[in-house]
Amino acid sequence: MVTGAAGGLGLAVARRLAADGCRVGLVDIDGDGAVRAAAGIEDAEGFRCDVTSEGAVIAMLGRFEAAFGGAPDILVNNAGIVRFGDLLEHSVEDFRNVTEVNLVGVFLMSREAGARMAARGSGVIVNITSLNAVQPKPDIGAYPATKAAVAKLTEQFALALGPRGVRVNAVGPGFVDAGMSSPIFRDLAVRAESGRAVPAGRIGTPGDVAAAVAFLASDEAGFIHGQQLMVDGGMSFSLWNQLPRLVPEEAED
Ligand SMILES: NC(=O)c1ccc[n+]([C@@H]2O[C@H](COP(=O)([O-])OP(=O)(O)OC[C@H]3O[C@@H](n4cnc5c(N)ncnc54)[C@H](O)[C@@H]3O)[C@@H](O)[C@H]2O)c1
């Protein structure tokens, strides 16, 4: 099950998991979009669901169980939103909406799907965080705080569910040309400049993110619990790389 899978990174993850042999349920608040996206993947199904609604999440999991014969083996909490704007003028409404989707939505989905996985004794949850969980920006309101909170929630659910056979981890994408970030990278100058700033020398692709999700969802990651795997080409630790060389003169010789 992949949330926010009508497009962007979620759809790339759904396609990758399907290519790896999974039957995929694509969940989105845009139900038509989820159904359309599922139609392009063999044996997949689309489900409309607002992940911020407790009733909708429980009802959707019921529909999923009826269609797939049980609770999901893998849940990817990918649904997320961002609202741009000066932090000092940011509206409480935007702040609350982003928190509802990015944080409360992950909590609800993890609690409900996690309980069903725990009852069976197996399952994997992968949460999509962001480079902004560790490198915040001032012009995106609640977004960095919600992503940092999801990284902590990943550890909490790993502790709660690990002993019951369910692994929980997170993937933190950096600059990726997909979904909510693709308008930014349409500007070729911004794209080139951003690519130069990344230690890997390029911005990321949806496939880079999907590959990390597929790894964490696989048995190969069987002893990995509660981790946030940054998929950012090295951006999260590149501060010194961005600065001029700060070497004392005598050390130059
Ligand atoms: N694109 C990037 O560069 C990037 C970088 C870091 C992290 N991320 C994260 O990756 C995830 C996917 O982002 P994307 O870039 O593909 O954006 P996107 O906007 O293309 O996809 C987000 C999807 O979530 C769905 N959604 C929104 N609210 C929902 C709700 N209440 N219930 C169910 N579905 C809902 C949207 O309809 C949309 O299909 C997000 O969590 C985002 O924060 C993206």
The ligand as an SDF file (V2000), in Angstrom:
LIG
                    3D

 44 48  0  0  0  0  0  0  0  0999 V2000
    9.4970   15.8680   -4.6410 N   0  0  0  0  0  0  0  0  0  0  0  0
   10.4860   16.0700   -3.8090 C   0  0  0  0  0  0  0  0  0  0  0  0
   11.5170   16.6330   -4.1710 O   0  0  0  0  0  0  0  0  0  0  0  0
   10.3970   15.5990   -2.3750 C   0  0  0  0  0  0  0  0  0  0  0  0
   11.5360   15.7840   -1.5710 C   0  0  0  0  0  0  0  0  0  0  0  0
   11.4720   15.3530   -0.2490 C   0  0  0  0  0  0  0  0  0  0  0  0
   10.3310   14.7540    0.2430 C   0  0  0  0  0  0  0  0  0  0  0  0
    9.2410   14.6110   -0.5510 N   0  0  0  0  0  0  0  0  0  0  0  0
    8.0630   13.9490    0.0240 C   0  0  0  0  0  0  0  0  0  0  0  0
    7.6540   12.9250   -0.8570 O   0  0  0  0  0  0  0  0  0  0  0  0
    6.2520   12.7190   -0.7190 C   0  0  0  0  0  0  0  0  0  0  0  0
    5.6080   12.7660   -2.0900 C   0  0  0  0  0  0  0  0  0  0  0  0
    5.7450   14.0720   -2.6150 O   0  0  0  0  0  0  0  0  0  0  0  0
    5.6850   14.4370   -4.1620 P   0  0  0  0  0  0  0  0  0  0  0  0
    6.7990   15.3430   -4.4170 O   0  0  0  0  0  0  0  0  0  0  0  0
    5.5220   13.2030   -4.9770 O   0  0  0  0  0  0  0  0  0  0  0  0
    4.3750   15.3500   -4.1600 O   0  0  0  0  0  0  0  0  0  0  0  0
    2.9630   15.1930   -4.9030 P   0  0  0  0  0  0  0  0  0  0  0  0
    2.2080   16.4240   -4.5530 O   0  0  0  0  0  0  0  0  0  0  0  0
    3.1560   14.8680   -6.3420 O   0  0  0  0  0  0  0  0  0  0  0  0
    2.3130   13.9190   -4.2110 O   0  0  0  0  0  0  0  0  0  0  0  0
    1.6480   13.9470   -3.0000 C   0  0  0  0  0  0  0  0  0  0  0  0
    0.3740   13.1260   -3.1370 C   0  0  0  0  0  0  0  0  0  0  0  0
   -0.2590   13.0790   -1.8440 O   0  0  0  0  0  0  0  0  0  0  0  0
   -1.6590   13.2060   -2.0620 C   0  0  0  0  0  0  0  0  0  0  0  0
   -2.2910   13.7030   -0.8290 N   0  0  0  0  0  0  0  0  0  0  0  0
   -2.2650   14.9870   -0.3600 C   0  0  0  0  0  0  0  0  0  0  0  0
   -3.0170   15.0670    0.7550 N   0  0  0  0  0  0  0  0  0  0  0  0
   -3.5190   13.8280    0.9900 C   0  0  0  0  0  0  0  0  0  0  0  0
   -4.3700   13.2910    1.9800 C   0  0  0  0  0  0  0  0  0  0  0  0
   -4.8880   14.0520    2.9700 N   0  0  0  0  0  0  0  0  0  0  0  0
   -4.7050   11.9680    1.9230 N   0  0  0  0  0  0  0  0  0  0  0  0
   -4.2140   11.1940    0.9230 C   0  0  0  0  0  0  0  0  0  0  0  0
   -3.4050   11.6570   -0.0660 N   0  0  0  0  0  0  0  0  0  0  0  0
   -3.0660   12.9620   -0.0210 C   0  0  0  0  0  0  0  0  0  0  0  0
   -1.7850   14.1770   -3.2250 C   0  0  0  0  0  0  0  0  0  0  0  0
   -3.0720   14.0950   -3.8380 O   0  0  0  0  0  0  0  0  0  0  0  0
   -0.6420   13.7310   -4.1210 C   0  0  0  0  0  0  0  0  0  0  0  0
   -1.0510   12.7480   -5.0570 O   0  0  0  0  0  0  0  0  0  0  0  0
    5.7610   13.7860    0.2460 C   0  0  0  0  0  0  0  0  0  0  0  0
    5.6550   13.2450    1.5530 O   0  0  0  0  0  0  0  0  0  0  0  0
    6.8450   14.8310    0.1890 C   0  0  0  0  0  0  0  0  0  0  0  0
    6.9020   15.5960    1.3760 O   0  0  0  0  0  0  0  0  0  0  0  0
    9.2550   15.0240   -1.8470 C   0  0  0  0  0  0  0  0  0  0  0  0
  1  2  1  0
  2  3  2  0
  2  4  1  0
  4  5  1  0
  4 44  2  0
  5  6  2  0
  6  7  1  0
  7  8  2  0
  8  9  1  0
  8 44  1  0
  9 10  1  0
  9 42  1  0
 10 11  1  0
 11 12  1  0
 11 40  1  0
 12 13  1  0
 13 14  1  0
 14 15  2  0
 14 16  1  0
 14 17  1  0
 17 18  1  0
 18 19  2  0
 18 20  1  0
 18 21  1  0
 21 22  1  0
 22 23  1  0
 23 24  1  0
 23 38  1  0
 24 25  1  0
 25 26  1  0
 25 36  1  0
 26 27  1  0
 26 35  1  0
 27 28  2  0
 28 29  1  0
 29 30  1  0
 29 35  2  0
 30 31  1  0
 30 32  2  0
 32 33  1  0
 33 34  2  0
 34 35  1  0
 36 37  1  0
 36 38  1  0
 38 39  1  0
 40 41  1  0
 40 42  1  0
 42 43  1  0
M  CHG  2   8   1  16  -1
M  END
$$$$
